[in-house]
Amino acid sequence: MGWRQEQQRQAWANWINAEKWDVFGTLNFASLHHIGPADKDDVCGKMWRSFFGAIDRAMYGQQRKHQSRFDRVVLVQYGSNGNYPHVHFLAKSPLPAQQFCILLNAAWASMYSASARPASNEITPIIQQARTTGYVLHEMNRLGGKTYDYRLSNSNSPALRPSVRDDAAERLKQLTTTTNRLKATIEFPNHLQAAQARIDRRDRLAVAAMLR
């Protein structure tokens, strides 16, 4: 990574870390082979917008003039070979974090035939924010600011942060199937363990680099 790229990545990291996030997520697809290359970005974008919109409406209710949305930073990435679209996001959970993680995973798996099953996504409470931010920005050197999707992201000012409905969790459950809720619940500790292992691996690499 060049000096300018590193400066840009650090600026994004500083901007993200200026807020306190408590949930990290990755939404994957099971298969996109039936979608033509020219249409893939558009189709994926519509599914991501539909997903986050459905979550917002479930938690805050349908609003005609201004739809309340939960706080999140969403970054679109494509993998090392450029043909594996997925999103990473950092969020401020409006529900207890574990419950929110499980329901989001189950909802994504349930809403679209192309969505990955719960085992292949990862939505967990954040263990170390700085390390998590570094992970979600790992394609910044190739994509630059294009990795940030302003249409999917949202930031509420503290004074205007909306209150979730009392029945928000039940409304989120309506977006899921019983099977996917069970699978997401089973996979949650595995994903949390994987997140910790990823942080430990990056810490070891950082120490090794310092000792060279």
N, C-alpha and C positions, 0 to 999 in steps of 0.2 A: 504494500500500500504506500502510495506517494505521500509527501508531506501535506499537500493540499487536501487529499482525500482523508488523511488522518485528522486534519483540522476540522473538516466538515463533519466527520463522524463524531468527533468530540463535542462539537457544537450541538449536534442533535442529542447526544447523550446527556449533556448538561441541561438542555431544554426538557427532555423527558424526566430526568431525575429531580427537576425542580418541584415536581409533584410527588406525593406519596401514593403509590399503587399497591394493591394487595392481592391481585389475581393476574396470573400469566396464562395465556392460552395459545394453542395452535390448532387451527381448523384445516383438516386435510380432506382430500377427495379419494374415493375408492377407485374410480375410473372415469376418465374423460375421453376415452378412445372414440366414442360415438360422436364427439364434437369436433368439427373441423378446426384446424389451427387458426384460421382467420377469425373464427367466432369465439375462441376459447376465452380470451380476456373478457369479452362482453358477457358471455354466459356466466362465468365465474363471478364477475363483478355483480351481476344481478342477483345471484344466489346469496352472496355475502350481504348485500344491502337488504335483501328480503329477510335474511336471518336476523340481523341486528335490529331491523325495524320491528319484526315480530316480538323479539325480546323486550324492546322498549314499550310496545303497546300492551304486552302482558303485564308489565310491572307498573306502568303509569296510566294505563287506559288510553283509549282512542281519543285523540284531540284534533280538532279541525284546523285551527289556525297555527298552533305551535306544538309539535309533538315533543314531549319531554323525553330525554335520552340519558342513559347512564354514562358516566365519564369513562372514556377509553381512548387509547392511542392504538391505531391499527396500521400495521405495515404489511404490504403485499410483497411476497417473494416468489422466486421461480426455480430455486435449486441450482446446483452447479451446472447442469446441462441446459437450463433455461426452459424446460418444458414441464415443470412440476409446480404449478401454481398452488399457493397456500397462503394463509395469513397468520401472523403472530399478533397478539394484542396484549396490552397491559390495561387493567381496569380497576376502578374503585367499586368494590362489591356493595350493592345496596341491600344485600341479604347476608346472613352468615356465610363466610367465604366458602367453606366446604360444600354447603348446600347449593350455593350459586354455581360452583364449579361442576358439580355432578349434573345439575339440571341443564346447564349450558351444553355440556357434552352430549347428554341424552337428546336434547332438542335438535342440535345440529345433525346427529345421526338419524333422527326420526323424520326430519322435514323434507329431505331430498333423496332421491334414489342414488344420486352420484356422491353423496356424503360418505366419508369414511366411517366405519363402525367405531364405537367408543374406545376400543383398545388402540386404535390407530390415531386418535387425536390426543391432545394433552392439555388439560386445563386444571391448574393447581394454584393454591396460595403461593405467593412469592416468598422465597426463602431469603435471598439476598438481592435487593433491587438493582444494585450497580452491576452485578454479574448478569442478571436477567436482561437488563438494558443492553449490555454488550452483546448478548446472544441474539436479541431481536434485530440488532443493527449489523449482523455479520454480512449481509449483502449490500450494505451501503457503499462499499468501495466500487461495486460494479453498477449499481442502479442509481446511486446518488439520492437526491431528495425524492425521486420518483417512487421510492419504496413506501413513502408515507402517503396514505390515502385519506385525504381530508373529508371525503364524502362518508367514509365509514367511521371516522374519529369524531369525538365530541368532548368538549370541556365546559363544565358548568361553573360559574362563579360561586364561591361558597355561600354568598348571601341568597343566591337564586337556585340553589340545588334543590331539585324537586323531591317530594316525599313519595315513597312507593306505596302502592295500595296495600291494604291489610291482607288481601287475598292474593298477593303477587306470586307467592310460591305455588299456590294451587293453580293459578292461571298459567304459570310456566309449565307445570306438569301436564297441562292440556296440550302442549306442543310436543309431548314425548309419547313414546309407547312404553308400556310396562316393562317389556323386555329390554329396551335400551336404557331405561332408568336402572334396572338391575345390573346390566353390564357396566354402566358408567360408575355405579357404586362399587362394584367389584374391582374395577380398574383404577379407581382413585388412588389407593395406597401404592399401587405399582407405578403410577405416573409421578407421585410425590417422591418415591425412591429414585426414579430415573432423573428427576430434576436435581435432587441432591447429588447424585453421582456425577451429573454433568458439571455442577459447580465444583465438586471435589477435583474432577479431572482438570478443569481450567486452573484451579489453584495450584495443582502439581506442575502444570506446564509453566505457569508464571514463575514459580520457584525455580524450576529447572533453567528457565531463561536467565534469571538473575545470577545463577551460579556458573554460567558459561564464561 
